[in-house]
Each structure stands twice: as structure tokens, then as C-alpha cells.
């Protein structure tokens, strides 16, 4: 089993890789889903980057689905 120090090092490396991947993503496919605070947000389907808050009309259409 790895030590906490090694696990934190691996975690930091993976978080950096995710951040770099999200920066290079074009965010062409988007969808609305809830974030960890249970607020609806637009996310990229490819990289899971939180993009923006949906408008009231977008939320109404999403709820209808």
C-alpha cells in the first residue's frame, strides 16, 4: 500500500492532467446536470468541465425531458 505522501503526489499529477485535458477540450457536446452542491449547471460531455449556469428557459426545457 502506498503512503499518503505518494498518493497525494499521484493525485496532484492526475489533477494536473485533467486540468490540461479540460483546457484543450473544445466543449462541443454539452449537457445539464447537477454539481456537488445540487445546482444545475452546463457541463462538457467529453471532459466534464463545468461551463456555466443554465438560463431559466434552458432549465424549463431540461426538466421537461
PDB file of N, CA, C and O in Angstrom:
ATOM      1  N   UNK A   1       0.842  -1.184   0.000  1.00  0.00           N
ATOM      2  CA  UNK A   1       0.000   0.000   0.000  1.00  0.00           C
ATOM      3  C   UNK A   1       0.885   1.244   0.000  1.00  0.00           C
ATOM      4  O   UNK A   1       1.891   1.312   0.706  1.00  0.00           O
ATOM      5  N   UNK A   2       0.484   2.229  -0.812  1.00  0.00           N
ATOM      6  CA  UNK A   2       1.238   3.486  -0.896  1.00  0.00           C
ATOM      7  C   UNK A   2       1.047   4.326   0.355  1.00  0.00           C
ATOM      8  O   UNK A   2       0.033   4.232   1.047  1.00  0.00           O
ATOM      9  N   UNK A   3       2.037   5.139   0.619  1.00  0.00           N
ATOM     10  CA  UNK A   3       1.909   6.089   1.730  1.00  0.00           C
ATOM     11  C   UNK A   3       1.012   7.242   1.292  1.00  0.00           C
ATOM     12  O   UNK A   3       0.786   7.443   0.099  1.00  0.00           O
ATOM     13  N   UNK A   4       0.515   7.982   2.243  1.00  0.00           N
ATOM     14  CA  UNK A   4      -0.323   9.143   1.949  1.00  0.00           C
ATOM     15  C   UNK A   4       0.442  10.144   1.095  1.00  0.00           C
ATOM     16  O   UNK A   4      -0.128  10.764   0.198  1.00  0.00           O
ATOM     17  N   UNK A   5       1.709  10.298   1.368  1.00  0.00           N
ATOM     18  CA  UNK A   5       2.536  11.230   0.595  1.00  0.00           C
ATOM     19  C   UNK A   5       2.568  10.824  -0.877  1.00  0.00           C
ATOM     20  O   UNK A   5       2.409  11.671  -1.757  1.00  0.00           O
ATOM     21  N   UNK A   6       2.769   9.542  -1.146  1.00  0.00           N
ATOM     22  CA  UNK A   6       2.789   9.060  -2.529  1.00  0.00           C
ATOM     23  C   UNK A   6       1.425   9.194  -3.197  1.00  0.00           C
ATOM     24  O   UNK A   6       1.332   9.566  -4.367  1.00  0.00           O
ATOM     25  N   UNK A   7       0.377   8.891  -2.453  1.00  0.00           N
ATOM     26  CA  UNK A   7      -0.972   9.017  -3.006  1.00  0.00           C
ATOM     27  C   UNK A   7      -1.293  10.474  -3.332  1.00  0.00           C
ATOM     28  O   UNK A   7      -1.888  10.751  -4.373  1.00  0.00           O
ATOM     29  N   UNK A   8      -0.914  11.398  -2.471  1.00  0.00           N
ATOM     30  CA  UNK A   8      -1.140  12.823  -2.737  1.00  0.00           C
ATOM     31  C   UNK A   8      -0.353  13.292  -3.951  1.00  0.00           C
ATOM     32  O   UNK A   8      -0.839  14.120  -4.722  1.00  0.00           O
ATOM     33  N   UNK A   9       0.840  12.777  -4.126  1.00  0.00           N
ATOM     34  CA  UNK A   9       1.655  13.113  -5.292  1.00  0.00           C
ATOM     35  C   UNK A   9       0.963  12.631  -6.571  1.00  0.00           C
ATOM     36  O   UNK A   9       0.883  13.362  -7.558  1.00  0.00           O
ATOM     37  N   UNK A  10       0.466  11.388  -6.536  1.00  0.00           N
ATOM     38  CA  UNK A  10      -0.252  10.837  -7.696  1.00  0.00           C
ATOM     39  C   UNK A  10      -1.519  11.638  -7.978  1.00  0.00           C
ATOM     40  O   UNK A  10      -1.834  11.928  -9.132  1.00  0.00           O
ATOM     41  N   UNK A  11      -2.242  11.992  -6.922  1.00  0.00           N
ATOM     42  CA  UNK A  11      -3.470  12.769  -7.064  1.00  0.00           C
ATOM     43  C   UNK A  11      -3.185  14.110  -7.719  1.00  0.00           C
ATOM     44  O   UNK A  11      -3.903  14.517  -8.632  1.00  0.00           O
ATOM     45  N   UNK A  12      -2.161  14.790  -7.271  1.00  0.00           N
ATOM     46  CA  UNK A  12      -1.798  16.099  -7.841  1.00  0.00           C
ATOM     47  C   UNK A  12      -1.458  15.962  -9.322  1.00  0.00           C
ATOM     48  O   UNK A  12      -1.842  16.809 -10.129  1.00  0.00           O
ATOM     49  N   UNK A  13      -0.741  14.899  -9.681  1.00  0.00           N
ATOM     50  CA  UNK A  13      -0.380  14.666 -11.078  1.00  0.00           C
ATOM     51  C   UNK A  13      -1.631  14.428 -11.919  1.00  0.00           C
ATOM     52  O   UNK A  13      -1.749  14.972 -13.017  1.00  0.00           O
ATOM     53  N   UNK A  14      -2.549  13.633 -11.424  1.00  0.00           N
ATOM     54  CA  UNK A  14      -3.774  13.343 -12.161  1.00  0.00           C
ATOM     55  C   UNK A  14      -4.638  14.596 -12.281  1.00  0.00           C
ATOM     56  O   UNK A  14      -5.224  14.839 -13.336  1.00  0.00           O
ATOM     57  N   UNK A  15      -4.725  15.389 -11.222  1.00  0.00           N
ATOM     58  CA  UNK A  15      -5.497  16.627 -11.278  1.00  0.00           C
ATOM     59  C   UNK A  15      -4.926  17.583 -12.313  1.00  0.00           C
ATOM     60  O   UNK A  15      -5.678  18.272 -13.003  1.00  0.00           O
ATOM     61  N   UNK A  16      -3.611  17.632 -12.428  1.00  0.00           N
ATOM     62  CA  UNK A  16      -2.961  18.469 -13.443  1.00  0.00           C
ATOM     63  C   UNK A  16      -3.286  17.955 -14.840  1.00  0.00           C
ATOM     64  O   UNK A  16      -3.562  18.747 -15.741  1.00  0.00           O
ATOM     65  N   UNK A  17      -3.255  16.648 -15.027  1.00  0.00           N
ATOM     66  CA  UNK A  17      -3.597  16.055 -16.320  1.00  0.00           C
ATOM     67  C   UNK A  17      -5.042  16.371 -16.700  1.00  0.00           C
ATOM     68  O   UNK A  17      -5.323  16.700 -17.853  1.00  0.00           O
ATOM     69  N   UNK A  18      -5.953  16.272 -15.743  1.00  0.00           N
ATOM     70  CA  UNK A  18      -7.361  16.581 -16.001  1.00  0.00           C
ATOM     71  C   UNK A  18      -7.518  18.052 -16.380  1.00  0.00           C
ATOM     72  O   UNK A  18      -8.222  18.371 -17.338  1.00  0.00           O
ATOM     73  N   UNK A  19      -6.877  18.937 -15.647  1.00  0.00           N
ATOM     74  CA  UNK A  19      -6.947  20.369 -15.933  1.00  0.00           C
ATOM     75  C   UNK A  19      -6.423  20.676 -17.339  1.00  0.00           C
ATOM     76  O   UNK A  19      -7.026  21.465 -18.067  1.00  0.00           O
ATOM     77  N   UNK A  20      -5.306  20.056 -17.719  1.00  0.00           N
ATOM     78  CA  UNK A  20      -4.741  20.265 -19.054  1.00  0.00           C
ATOM     79  C   UNK A  20      -5.674  19.731 -20.139  1.00  0.00           C
ATOM     80  O   UNK A  20      -5.849  20.360 -21.183  1.00  0.00           O
ATOM     81  N   UNK A  21      -6.267  18.574 -19.886  1.00  0.00           N
ATOM     82  CA  UNK A  21      -7.214  17.980 -20.839  1.00  0.00           C
ATOM     83  C   UNK A  21      -8.413  18.910 -21.022  1.00  0.00           C
ATOM     84  O   UNK A  21      -8.846  19.151 -22.149  1.00  0.00           O
ATOM     85  N   UNK A  22      -8.949  19.430 -19.919  1.00  0.00           N
ATOM     86  CA  UNK A  22     -10.105  20.315 -19.986  1.00  0.00           C
ATOM     87  C   UNK A  22      -9.769  21.627 -20.695  1.00  0.00           C
ATOM     88  O   UNK A  22     -10.610  22.171 -21.411  1.00  0.00           O
ATOM     89  N   UNK A  23      -8.574  22.134 -20.508  1.00  0.00           N
ATOM     90  CA  UNK A  23      -8.168  23.376 -21.185  1.00  0.00           C
ATOM     91  C   UNK A  23      -8.096  23.197 -22.697  1.00  0.00           C
ATOM     92  O   UNK A  23      -8.400  24.126 -23.445  1.00  0.00           O
ATOM     93  N   UNK A  24      -7.697  22.018 -23.150  1.00  0.00           N
ATOM     94  CA  UNK A  24      -7.551  21.791 -24.583  1.00  0.00           C
ATOM     95  C   UNK A  24      -8.849  21.326 -25.252  1.00  0.00           C
ATOM     96  O   UNK A  24      -8.936  21.283 -26.479  1.00  0.00           O
ATOM     97  N   UNK A  25      -9.853  20.979 -24.445  1.00  0.00           N
ATOM     98  CA  UNK A  25     -11.131  20.498 -24.974  1.00  0.00           C
ATOM     99  C   UNK A  25     -11.915  21.654 -25.595  1.00  0.00           C
ATOM    100  O   UNK A  25     -11.871  22.779 -25.097  1.00  0.00           O
ATOM    101  N   UNK A  26     -12.629  21.372 -26.681  1.00  0.00           N
ATOM    102  CA  UNK A  26     -13.436  22.393 -27.353  1.00  0.00           C
ATOM    103  C   UNK A  26     -14.853  22.498 -26.772  1.00  0.00           C
ATOM    104  O   UNK A  26     -15.596  23.406 -27.146  1.00  0.00           O
ATOM    105  N   UNK A  27     -15.235  21.608 -25.883  1.00  0.00           N
ATOM    106  CA  UNK A  27     -16.541  21.612 -25.214  1.00  0.00           C
ATOM    107  C   UNK A  27     -17.700  21.656 -26.211  1.00  0.00           C
ATOM    108  O   UNK A  27     -18.641  22.432 -26.046  1.00  0.00           O
ATOM    109  N   UNK A  28     -17.622  20.823 -27.240  1.00  0.00           N
ATOM    110  CA  UNK A  28     -18.640  20.835 -28.292  1.00  0.00           C
ATOM    111  C   UNK A  28     -19.935  20.149 -27.870  1.00  0.00           C
ATOM    112  O   UNK A  28     -21.007  20.556 -28.318  1.00  0.00           O
ATOM    113  N   UNK A  29     -19.874  19.138 -27.037  1.00  0.00           N
ATOM    114  CA  UNK A  29     -21.062  18.417 -26.589  1.00  0.00           C
ATOM    115  C   UNK A  29     -21.320  18.759 -25.135  1.00  0.00           C
ATOM    116  O   UNK A  29     -20.511  18.456 -24.257  1.00  0.00           O
ATOM    117  N   UNK A  30     -22.469  19.402 -24.888  1.00  0.00           N
ATOM    118  CA  UNK A  30     -22.768  19.874 -23.546  1.00  0.00           C
ATOM    119  C   UNK A  30     -24.093  19.310 -23.052  1.00  0.00           C
ATOM    120  O   UNK A  30     -24.972  18.968 -23.843  1.00  0.00           O
ATOM    121  N   UNK A  31     -24.219  19.219 -21.745  1.00  0.00           N
ATOM    122  CA  UNK A  31     -25.463  18.771 -21.138  1.00  0.00           C
ATOM    123  C   UNK A  31     -25.596  19.407 -19.759  1.00  0.00           C
ATOM    124  O   UNK A  31     -24.618  19.859 -19.165  1.00  0.00           O
ATOM    125  N   UNK A  32     -26.824  19.429 -19.270  1.00  0.00           N
ATOM    126  CA  UNK A  32     -27.088  19.973 -17.940  1.00  0.00           C
ATOM    127  C   UNK A  32     -27.110  18.820 -16.948  1.00  0.00           C
ATOM    128  O   UNK A  32     -27.706  17.773 -17.202  1.00  0.00           O
ATOM    129  N   UNK A  33     -26.458  19.026 -15.829  1.00  0.00           N
ATOM    130  CA  UNK A  33     -26.518  18.063 -14.730  1.00  0.00           C
ATOM    131  C   UNK A  33     -26.251  18.818 -13.432  1.00  0.00           C
ATOM    132  O   UNK A  33     -25.857  19.984 -13.443  1.00  0.00           O
ATOM    133  N   UNK A  34     -26.473  18.134 -12.319  1.00  0.00           N
ATOM    134  CA  UNK A  34     -26.266  18.764 -11.020  1.00  0.00           C
ATOM    135  C   UNK A  34     -24.810  18.657 -10.591  1.00  0.00           C
ATOM    136  O   UNK A  34     -24.156  17.638 -10.812  1.00  0.00           O
ATOM    137  N   UNK A  35     -24.311  19.733  -9.970  1.00  0.00           N
ATOM    138  CA  UNK A  35     -22.959  19.707  -9.413  1.00  0.00           C
ATOM    139  C   UNK A  35     -23.009  19.155  -7.993  1.00  0.00           C
ATOM    140  O   UNK A  35     -24.063  18.709  -7.542  1.00  0.00           O
ATOM    141  N   UNK A  36     -21.893  19.179  -7.292  1.00  0.00           N
ATOM    142  CA  UNK A  36     -21.839  18.595  -5.946  1.00  0.00           C
ATOM    143  C   UNK A  36     -22.669  19.375  -4.928  1.00  0.00           C
ATOM    144  O   UNK A  36     -22.952  18.866  -3.844  1.00  0.00           O
ATOM    145  N   UNK A  37     -23.061  20.599  -5.264  1.00  0.00           N
ATOM    146  CA  UNK A  37     -23.906  21.409  -4.382  1.00  0.00           C
ATOM    147  C   UNK A  37     -25.378  21.317  -4.781  1.00  0.00           C
ATOM    148  O   UNK A  37     -26.209  22.085  -4.295  1.00  0.00           O
ATOM    149  N   UNK A  38     -25.695  20.370  -5.671  1.00  0.00           N
ATOM    150  CA  UNK A  38     -27.054  20.153  -6.171  1.00  0.00           C
ATOM    151  C   UNK A  38     -27.624  21.362  -6.903  1.00  0.00           C
ATOM    152  O   UNK A  38     -28.816  21.651  -6.799  1.00  0.00           O
ATOM    153  N   UNK A  39     -26.775  22.064  -7.641  1.00  0.00           N
ATOM    154  CA  UNK A  39     -27.188  23.159  -8.502  1.00  0.00           C
ATOM    155  C   UNK A  39     -27.013  22.714  -9.944  1.00  0.00           C
ATOM    156  O   UNK A  39     -25.991  22.119 -10.285  1.00  0.00           O
ATOM    157  N   UNK A  40     -27.987  22.990 -10.789  1.00  0.00           N
ATOM    158  CA  UNK A  40     -27.902  22.609 -12.201  1.00  0.00           C
ATOM    159  C   UNK A  40     -26.873  23.489 -12.906  1.00  0.00           C
ATOM    160  O   UNK A  40     -26.844  24.706 -12.723  1.00  0.00           O
ATOM    161  N   UNK A  41     -26.036  22.851 -13.711  1.00  0.00           N
ATOM    162  CA  UNK A  41     -25.003  23.559 -14.473  1.00  0.00           C
ATOM    163  C   UNK A  41     -24.836  22.881 -15.833  1.00  0.00           C
ATOM    164  O   UNK A  41     -25.127  21.696 -15.995  1.00  0.00           O
ATOM    165  N   UNK A  42     -24.360  23.663 -16.809  1.00  0.00           N
ATOM    166  CA  UNK A  42     -23.958  23.092 -18.084  1.00  0.00           C
ATOM    167  C   UNK A  42     -22.557  22.506 -17.925  1.00  0.00           C
ATOM    168  O   UNK A  42     -21.661  23.153 -17.384  1.00  0.00           O
ATOM    169  N   UNK A  43     -22.380  21.270 -18.403  1.00  0.00           N
ATOM    170  CA  UNK A  43     -21.089  20.586 -18.373  1.00  0.00           C
ATOM    171  C   UNK A  43     -20.744  20.094 -19.770  1.00  0.00           C
ATOM    172  O   UNK A  43     -21.626  19.820 -20.584  1.00  0.00           O
ATOM    173  N   UNK A  44     -19.465  19.988 -20.030  1.00  0.00           N
ATOM    174  CA  UNK A  44     -18.982  19.361 -21.254  1.00  0.00           C
ATOM    175  C   UNK A  44     -19.127  17.845 -21.085  1.00  0.00           C
ATOM    176  O   UNK A  44     -18.720  17.290 -20.064  1.00  0.00           O
ATOM    177  N   UNK A  45     -19.708  17.181 -22.085  1.00  0.00           N
ATOM    178  CA  UNK A  45     -19.868  15.728 -22.012  1.00  0.00           C
ATOM    179  C   UNK A  45     -18.538  14.999 -22.167  1.00  0.00           C
ATOM    180  O   UNK A  45     -18.379  13.879 -21.681  1.00  0.00           O
ATOM    181  N   UNK A  46     -17.595  15.627 -22.837  1.00  0.00           N
ATOM    182  CA  UNK A  46     -16.306  14.985 -23.098  1.00  0.00           C
ATOM    183  C   UNK A  46     -15.368  15.050 -21.907  1.00  0.00           C
ATOM    184  O   UNK A  46     -14.777  14.041 -21.521  1.00  0.00           O
ATOM    185  N   UNK A  47     -15.227  16.244 -21.317  1.00  0.00           N
ATOM    186  CA  UNK A  47     -14.216  16.418 -20.262  1.00  0.00           C
ATOM    187  C   UNK A  47     -14.806  16.713 -18.882  1.00  0.00           C
ATOM    188  O   UNK A  47     -14.066  16.840 -17.906  1.00  0.00           O
ATOM    189  N   UNK A  48     -16.132  16.822 -18.796  1.00  0.00           N
ATOM    190  CA  UNK A  48     -16.820  17.072 -17.522  1.00  0.00           C
ATOM    191  C   UNK A  48     -16.480  18.427 -16.891  1.00  0.00           C
ATOM    192  O   UNK A  48     -16.571  18.583 -15.674  1.00  0.00           O
ATOM    193  N   UNK A  49     -16.095  19.392 -17.704  1.00  0.00           N
ATOM    194  CA  UNK A  49     -15.790  20.738 -17.207  1.00  0.00           C
ATOM    195  C   UNK A  49     -17.092  21.498 -16.988  1.00  0.00           C
ATOM    196  O   UNK A  49     -17.964  21.498 -17.857  1.00  0.00           O
ATOM    197  N   UNK A  50     -17.230  22.147 -15.834  1.00  0.00           N
ATOM    198  CA  UNK A  50     -18.418  22.954 -15.555  1.00  0.00           C
ATOM    199  C   UNK A  50     -18.307  24.251 -16.352  1.00  0.00           C
ATOM    200  O   UNK A  50     -17.364  25.021 -16.169  1.00  0.00           O
ATOM    201  N   UNK A  51     -19.283  24.491 -17.244  1.00  0.00           N
ATOM    202  CA  UNK A  51     -19.191  25.605 -18.172  1.00  0.00           C
ATOM    203  C   UNK A  51     -19.919  26.863 -17.717  1.00  0.00           C
ATOM    204  O   UNK A  51     -19.350  27.954 -17.709  1.00  0.00           O
ATOM    205  N   UNK A  52     -21.196  26.698 -17.334  1.00  0.00           N
ATOM    206  CA  UNK A  52     -21.969  27.888 -16.988  1.00  0.00           C
ATOM    207  C   UNK A  52     -23.269  27.495 -16.302  1.00  0.00           C
ATOM    208  O   UNK A  52     -23.615  26.318 -16.207  1.00  0.00           O
ATOM    209  N   UNK A  53     -23.977  28.512 -15.829  1.00  0.00           N
ATOM    210  CA  UNK A  53     -25.292  28.321 -15.212  1.00  0.00           C
ATOM    211  C   UNK A  53     -26.335  28.370 -16.332  1.00  0.00           C
ATOM    212  O   UNK A  53     -26.300  29.281 -17.159  1.00  0.00           O
ATOM    213  N   UNK A  54     -27.251  27.418 -16.372  1.00  0.00           N
ATOM    214  CA  UNK A  54     -28.291  27.455 -17.411  1.00  0.00           C
ATOM    215  C   UNK A  54     -29.287  28.592 -17.160  1.00  0.00           C
ATOM    216  O   UNK A  54     -29.527  28.994 -16.022  1.00  0.00           O
ATOM    217  N   UNK A  55     -29.853  29.091 -18.252  1.00  0.00           N
ATOM    218  CA  UNK A  55     -30.877  30.127 -18.134  1.00  0.00           C
ATOM    219  C   UNK A  55     -32.170  29.497 -17.618  1.00  0.00           C
ATOM    220  O   UNK A  55     -32.299  28.274 -17.553  1.00  0.00           O
ATOM    221  N   UNK A  56     -33.111  30.345 -17.258  1.00  0.00           N
ATOM    222  CA  UNK A  56     -34.398  29.854 -16.761  1.00  0.00           C
ATOM    223  C   UNK A  56     -35.108  29.017 -17.831  1.00  0.00           C
ATOM    224  O   UNK A  56     -35.681  27.972 -17.526  1.00  0.00           O
ATOM    225  N   UNK A  57     -35.067  29.480 -19.077  1.00  0.00           N
ATOM    226  CA  UNK A  57     -35.702  28.735 -20.172  1.00  0.00           C
ATOM    227  C   UNK A  57     -35.004  27.395 -20.418  1.00  0.00           C
ATOM    228  O   UNK A  57     -35.664  26.386 -20.665  1.00  0.00           O
ATOM    229  N   UNK A  58     -33.676  27.386 -20.351  1.00  0.00           N
ATOM    230  CA  UNK A  58     -32.934  26.131 -20.529  1.00  0.00           C
ATOM    231  C   UNK A  58     -33.298  25.128 -19.444  1.00  0.00           C
ATOM    232  O   UNK A  58     -33.434  23.936 -19.717  1.00  0.00           O
ATOM    233  N   UNK A  59     -33.454  25.604 -18.219  1.00  0.00           N
ATOM    234  CA  UNK A  59     -33.838  24.725 -17.117  1.00  0.00           C
ATOM    235  C   UNK A  59     -35.244  24.160 -17.322  1.00  0.00           C
ATOM    236  O   UNK A  59     -35.485  22.980 -17.069  1.00  0.00           O
ATOM    237  N   UNK A  60     -36.165  25.001 -17.777  1.00  0.00           N
ATOM    238  CA  UNK A  60     -37.527  24.533 -18.036  1.00  0.00           C
ATOM    239  C   UNK A  60     -37.537  23.437 -19.093  1.00  0.00           C
ATOM    240  O   UNK A  60     -38.214  22.422 -18.935  1.00  0.00           O
ATOM    241  N   UNK A  61     -36.788  23.642 -20.169  1.00  0.00           N
ATOM    242  CA  UNK A  61     -36.702  22.626 -21.237  1.00  0.00           C
ATOM    243  C   UNK A  61     -36.056  21.345 -20.732  1.00  0.00           C
ATOM    244  O   UNK A  61     -36.480  20.249 -21.099  1.00  0.00           O
ATOM    245  N   UNK A  62     -35.040  21.472 -19.898  1.00  0.00           N
ATOM    246  CA  UNK A  62     -34.331  20.305 -19.347  1.00  0.00           C
ATOM    247  C   UNK A  62     -35.247  19.493 -18.454  1.00  0.00           C
ATOM    248  O   UNK A  62     -35.235  18.263 -18.499  1.00  0.00           O
ATOM    249  N   UNK A  63     -36.042  20.176 -17.641  1.00  0.00           N
ATOM    250  CA  UNK A  63     -36.943  19.483 -16.727  1.00  0.00           C
ATOM    251  C   UNK A  63     -38.022  18.721 -17.508  1.00  0.00           C
ATOM    252  O   UNK A  63     -38.467  17.660 -17.068  1.00  0.00           O
ATOM    253  N   UNK A  64     -38.437  19.244 -18.643  1.00  0.00           N
ATOM    254  CA  UNK A  64     -39.458  18.594 -19.473  1.00  0.00           C
ATOM    255  C   UNK A  64     -38.979  17.247 -20.024  1.00  0.00           C
ATOM    256  O   UNK A  64     -39.798  16.371 -20.301  1.00  0.00           O
ATOM    257  N   UNK A  65     -37.687  17.075 -20.184  1.00  0.00           N
ATOM    258  CA  UNK A  65     -37.142  15.842 -20.791  1.00  0.00           C
ATOM    259  C   UNK A  65     -37.275  14.660 -19.921  1.00  0.00           C
ATOM    260  O   UNK A  65     -36.862  13.564 -20.302  1.00  0.00           O
TER     261      UNK A  65
END
